[in-house]
Every structure is written in C-alpha cells, then in structure tokens.
Amino acid sequence: MSSDVFEKARALGRSIVESEEFKEVQKCENAMIGNPDAQALLKKFHELQQAQKEKQKKGQSLTKEEARDFEQVQLKIVENKTIKAFSDAQEKFQNMMNEVMKIIKESGMKAVKE
C-alpha cells in the first residue's frame, strides 16, 4: 500500500514540475537572477532589512533617513517589472499548491467519512 502512495506522490511531483505555474516561476526566477538591476535592488533591500532587524534587537528605532531609504527601496522593488513578474508567478504557483493541498485534504476527509 505504501509503495502505491509513494508512486502517486512522485507522479504528483512530476505533474507539478510540468505545470505552467511552475515553469513560469522558473522562467521569471532566471530572468530576475540575470537582471543586474533587480539583483542590486534585492541586495540593497536585504542589507537595509538586516540593519533594521539589528537596530530592533538593540531596542533602537530607525532614523527618518533610514526609514525613508527603506521605503524608497521597497517602492523600487514594487516598480521593477522583473521582480514583479517573479512575485506574480510565485503567487500563482502558491495558489495552485494551496488548491492541491486543499484537494488532498478534502479527499482524505471524505475517505475517512466513508
């Protein structure tokens, strides 16, 4: 019985990897990795985010300038078409995965009730 479950899980995994949603995430991720502007923005964002976390750990607040810089980088990220495409593709993929999990859960609950 277990081997049948595992084989079906492998088949589901193959189907997910072959889905348009997964392929779009891969395509957009590769585009983002290959885009120097997107990479620079993401690097700057992570640096600012890390600095913000460090200040919070020390009980310090961001200066107005630091808050403004953080906000400006966030806006640039939202406006960057390559990053936006990746984010949108990730969201569609996540929605598909949530639906898959919902179907699995509902199928399991239905089988238990029978």
N, C-alpha and C positions, 0 to 999 in steps of 0.2 A: 504493500500500500504506500509506504513512504517513498519508494522509488518513483511511483506514479506522480505523487505530489511534487517531487523534485523536478521531474521531467516537465511537468506543466509549468513550474516556476521558471525553468530555463526557457521554455517556449515563450512565456510572457516577457521575459527579459529580452529575448530576440525581437519580439514584436515591438517592444518599447523603443529599442535602439533603431529599428527600422521606421518608426513613426516620423511623420513630417515635423512634429513638435520637437523631437529630439534632434533631428537633422538641422532644424533651424537654430536651435541653441548652439550646436557645434559650429555652424557657419558663422553666426554672429559672434561667438566667442573668439574664433580665429580672426575675424575682422577686427575685433577690439584689441586682441593681442598684437596684431600687426599695425595698429594705429598709434603712432608716437604721441599724438595729442591726447588721445584717450588714456594712454598709459601714464603720461605726465600728470593728468588731472587726477587719476585714481591714486597715484603715488602721493601727490600733494594732499589729497583728502585723507589718506591713511595716516600721513605724518601729523596733520592737524588733529585728527581724531585721537591719535595716541597721546599727543601733547595735552589734549583736553582731558583725557582719562587720568593722566598723571597729575594734573592740577586738581582734579576732583578727589583723587586719593589723598592728596595733601590738604584737602579742605579749602582749596583756593578757587576763586572764580576766574573766569576768562576776562581779560581786559576787553574794552569795547573794540579795540583794533583786532584782537584775536577772534572775537565773535564775528566781526564784520568779514574778516578773511575767510573764516569757516563757512559763513553764509554765501559768500561770493563763489567759493569753490563748489559748494553744493549746487548753486544755480547753474554754473558752467557745466557740471556733470549732467544735470537735468536737460540742458540745452544741447548737449553733444549727441548728434544723431547716431553715432556708432554705439555709444553706451546705452542710449535709449532703446535701440533695436535689440541689443542683448538683453536688457532688462525686460522688454516686452516679450521676447522669445522665452525667457526663463519663466515669466508669469504664465504664459500659455502652457508650457510644459508642466509646471507645477499644478495648474488647474486640471490637466489631463491626469496626472498622477493622483491627485486628490479624488478624482472621479473613479479611477481604477481601484483605489483603496476602499472607497465607498461601496463599489460593486462587490468587491471581495467580502467586505464586512456583511453586507446585506445578504449575500449568497450563503455565508456561513450561518448567519442568524436564522435564515429561512430553513436551512438544512437541519439545524438544531430543533426547530419547532416541529418538524415533520416526523 
